[in-house]
């Protein structure tokens, strides 16, 4: 697929990609290569490593020609790492990846930039679809729906995967950086600051990135921890009572955890995907 050139009468925005990594040597090279291979030239890559001991630092040194800034030192988690990256970012728009994530093809930043340059200054969040993958790199399903379908749900539950989001620099200038007291849902809390009263823009016909899902992220115990943090973010922003949607997803998480304990993990995964097939949904539990 060939991307049409950007309009000559509009400036090409600088796009900053910030990657957080800790002992991610197994997947980091793919992440770096996916940024370096982008046909869009006006970009920068910032990598914040948490003090890895698995060869990640050597990999960063070997790739420093494709990295605008990198550092390796202990941090306090992914949001602390992303905040360190923000302090170095020069871009007009900024996106965040983990070492397990990668851009879906070499044209995605060019396609995103075509959309971004047309947005009014009042729109400070733009996003596209992402492909969820299992730890073996197999496709699970596409995530992130158009804004007209997402807007009514976003204040109730986290429904935009952050690996597909572009943030205008002015968002951070007005709202500040990530709240590092969060461990899982700090990206949701940041977006909630903006989107509780503003709109986002969906970039159509674009899969921006691939996001690996592992056994940890698909364990019901971790889902419950995430939902608790989502609820804390909502209370911070004036949503004192939980929504019916939030209550339903939490109830389902508790039911999944009960099934997990009764049937055992392997059988529970098969049982849960049987339920997804009945609802016309693609398998998830057996694939992650």
C-alpha positions in Angstrom: 0.0 0.0 0.0 1.4 3.4 -1.0 0.4 6.4 1.2 -0.4 9.6 -0.6 2.0 12.5 0.3 1.1 15.1 2.9 -0.4 18.3 1.5 2.4 20.6 0.6 0.7 23.7 2.1 0.7 22.1 5.6 3.7 21.5 7.8 4.6 18.0 8.7 4.2 17.5 12.4 7.1 16.0 14.4 5.9 12.7 15.9 7.6 11.5 19.0 7.5 7.8 19.9 8.3 7.0 23.6 9.2 3.4 24.5 9.4 2.1 28.1 11.4 -1.1 28.6 12.7 -3.3 31.4 14.5 -6.5 30.5 12.8 -6.5 27.2 15.6 -7.7 24.9 13.4 -10.5 23.5 11.1 -8.0 21.8 12.7 -4.6 21.8 14.5 -4.9 18.5 11.3 -5.5 16.7 9.9 -2.4 18.4 12.9 -0.2 17.4 12.9 -1.6 13.8 9.2 -0.8 13.4 9.9 2.9 14.2 13.2 3.1 12.2 11.5 1.6 9.1 8.7 4.2 9.0 8.5 6.0 5.6 7.5 9.2 7.5 10.7 11.1 8.1 9.7 13.7 10.7 9.9 11.5 13.8 12.0 10.8 16.9 12.4 7.8 19.1 13.0 8.0 22.8 13.7 4.9 24.8 13.6 4.8 28.6 15.1 1.7 30.1 14.5 0.8 33.8 18.0 -0.6 34.4 17.8 -3.8 32.5 20.3 -6.7 33.0 19.3 -8.9 30.0 21.2 -7.3 27.1 18.7 -4.5 26.6 21.4 -1.8 27.2 23.7 -3.4 24.6 20.9 -3.5 22.2 20.2 0.2 22.8 23.9 1.0 22.2 23.8 -1.0 18.9 20.7 0.9 17.7 21.6 4.4 18.9 21.7 5.7 15.4 18.0 5.2 15.2 17.3 6.6 18.7 17.1 10.3 19.5 17.5 9.8 23.2 17.9 6.8 25.6 18.7 6.3 29.2 19.1 3.2 31.4 18.5 3.7 35.1 16.1 2.4 37.8 12.6 3.8 37.6 9.3 3.5 39.5 7.3 1.8 36.8 6.0 2.4 33.3 4.4 5.8 34.0 7.5 7.1 35.6 9.4 5.9 32.5 7.0 7.6 30.2 7.2 10.8 32.2 11.0 10.7 31.8 10.4 10.4 28.1 8.0 13.3 28.0 10.7 15.5 29.5 12.9 14.8 26.4 10.1 14.8 23.8 10.1 17.6 21.1 7.2 16.3 19.1 3.9 18.0 18.1 2.2 14.7 18.7 3.4 11.9 21.1 2.6 8.2 21.3 3.7 5.6 23.8 4.7 2.0 23.3 6.0 -0.8 25.5 8.9 -3.0 24.4 6.4 -5.7 23.5 4.6 -3.3 21.0 5.4 -2.4 17.5 4.1 -0.4 14.6 1.9 -2.5 12.3 3.6 -1.6 9.1 6.1 1.0 7.7 3.4 3.4 6.5 1.4 3.9 9.7 3.0 7.2 10.9 2.6 8.7 7.4 -1.1 7.7 7.5 -1.5 9.0 11.0 0.2 12.3 10.1 -2.2 12.9 7.1 -5.1 12.8 9.6 -3.4 14.7 12.4 -2.5 17.8 10.3 -6.2 18.3 9.5 -7.4 18.3 13.1 -8.4 21.6 14.8 -6.3 22.6 17.9 -9.2 21.7 20.1 -8.8 18.0 19.3 -5.8 16.8 21.4 -6.4 13.0 21.3 -6.4 11.0 18.1 -6.4 7.2 17.9 -6.6 4.2 15.6 -7.2 0.5 15.9 -4.6 -1.8 17.3 -4.1 -5.6 16.8 -4.0 -7.6 20.0 -1.5 -10.5 19.7 -0.7 -13.4 22.0 2.8 -14.1 23.3 3.5 -16.1 20.1 2.7 -13.2 17.8 -0.6 -14.7 16.7 -3.4 -12.3 16.0 -6.2 -12.3 18.6 -8.5 -9.5 17.5 -8.6 -5.8 16.6 -9.3 -3.3 19.4 -10.4 0.4 19.5 -13.8 1.5 18.0 -14.7 4.8 16.3 -15.3 7.7 18.7 -19.0 7.9 18.0 -19.3 4.3 19.5 -16.7 4.9 22.2 -17.6 8.4 23.5 -20.6 7.2 25.6 -18.6 4.4 27.2 -15.3 6.0 27.9 -16.3 7.7 31.2 -17.6 4.3 32.4 -14.8 2.0 31.5 -11.4 2.0 29.8 -12.2 1.2 26.1 -9.3 2.9 24.2 -6.0 0.9 24.1 -3.2 3.3 24.6 -0.9 1.8 22.0 -3.2 3.3 19.4 -3.3 6.8 20.7 -1.6 10.0 19.5 -1.5 12.9 22.1 -1.1 16.5 21.1 1.7 18.2 23.0 -0.8 20.8 24.4 -2.6 18.0 26.3 0.4 17.6 28.6 0.9 21.4 28.8 -2.6 21.8 30.2 -3.1 18.5 32.1 0.4 17.6 33.2 2.1 14.2 33.0 1.0 10.7 34.0 0.0 10.2 37.7 2.7 7.8 38.9 0.5 6.6 41.8 -1.2 4.4 39.3 0.3 1.0 38.3 -2.1 -0.2 35.6 -4.6 2.5 34.6 -2.6 5.7 34.6 -3.1 6.0 30.8 -6.9 5.9 31.3 -6.7 8.5 34.1 -4.6 10.8 31.8 -7.1 10.5 28.9 -10.0 11.0 31.3 -8.6 14.4 32.2 -9.1 15.4 28.6 -12.0 13.3 27.3 -14.4 13.8 30.2 -15.3 17.2 28.6 -13.7 17.0 25.1 -13.8 14.8 22.0 -11.2 12.5 20.4 -10.7 11.8 16.7 -10.7 8.3 15.3 -8.3 7.7 12.5 -10.2 5.4 10.1 -8.8 2.5 8.1 -5.6 2.3 10.1 -4.2 -0.3 12.4 -1.5 1.6 14.2 0.3 -1.0 16.3 0.5 -4.6 17.4 0.2 -5.2 21.2 1.2 -8.5 22.7 -1.0 -10.0 25.4 0.5 -12.6 27.8 -0.7 -14.9 30.5 -0.4 -12.1 33.2 -2.6 -9.7 31.3 -5.3 -12.3 30.7 -5.5 -13.5 34.3 -8.8 -12.4 36.0 -6.9 -11.4 39.1 -5.1 -8.7 37.1 -8.4 -7.6 35.5 -9.8 -6.9 38.9 -6.8 -4.8 39.9 -7.2 -2.8 36.7 -10.9 -2.2 37.3 -10.1 -0.9 40.8 -7.7 1.6 39.4 -10.2 2.6 36.7 -12.7 3.3 39.4 -10.2 5.4 41.4 -9.5 7.5 38.3 -13.2 8.0 37.8 -13.7 9.2 41.4 -10.8 11.6 41.0 -12.7 13.2 38.1 -16.0 13.6 39.8 -17.7 10.3 38.9 -18.6 9.4 42.5 -20.9 6.4 41.7 -19.9 3.5 39.5 -21.7 3.1 36.2 -23.8 0.0 35.4 -21.3 -0.9 32.7 -18.4 -0.8 35.2 -20.4 -3.0 37.6 -21.2 -5.5 34.9 -17.6 -5.9 33.8 -16.4 -6.3 37.4 -19.1 -8.9 38.0 -17.9 -10.8 35.0 -14.3 -10.6 36.2 -15.4 -12.1 39.5 -17.3 -14.9 37.7 -14.3 -15.6 35.5 -12.1 -15.8 38.6 -14.6 -18.3 40.2 -14.6 -20.4 37.1 -10.8 -20.3 37.1 -10.7 -21.6 40.6 -13.3 -24.3 40.1 -12.2 -25.7 36.7 -8.5 -24.9 36.7 -6.9 -22.5 34.3 -6.7 -24.7 31.2 -10.3 -25.9 31.3 -11.5 -22.4 32.4 -9.9 -20.8 29.3 -11.7 -23.3 27.0 -15.0 -22.8 28.9 -14.8 -19.0 28.7 -14.0 -19.0 25.0 -17.0 -21.3 24.4 -19.1 -18.5 25.9 -17.4 -16.0 23.6 -18.3 -18.1 20.6 -21.9 -18.2 21.6 -21.9 -14.4 21.7 -20.3 -14.2 18.3 -16.9 -13.0 19.6 -13.5 -14.3 18.6 -11.6 -16.5 21.0 -9.4 -14.8 23.5 -8.7 -16.9 26.6 -7.3 -19.9 24.8 -5.1 -17.7 22.5 -3.5 -15.7 25.3 
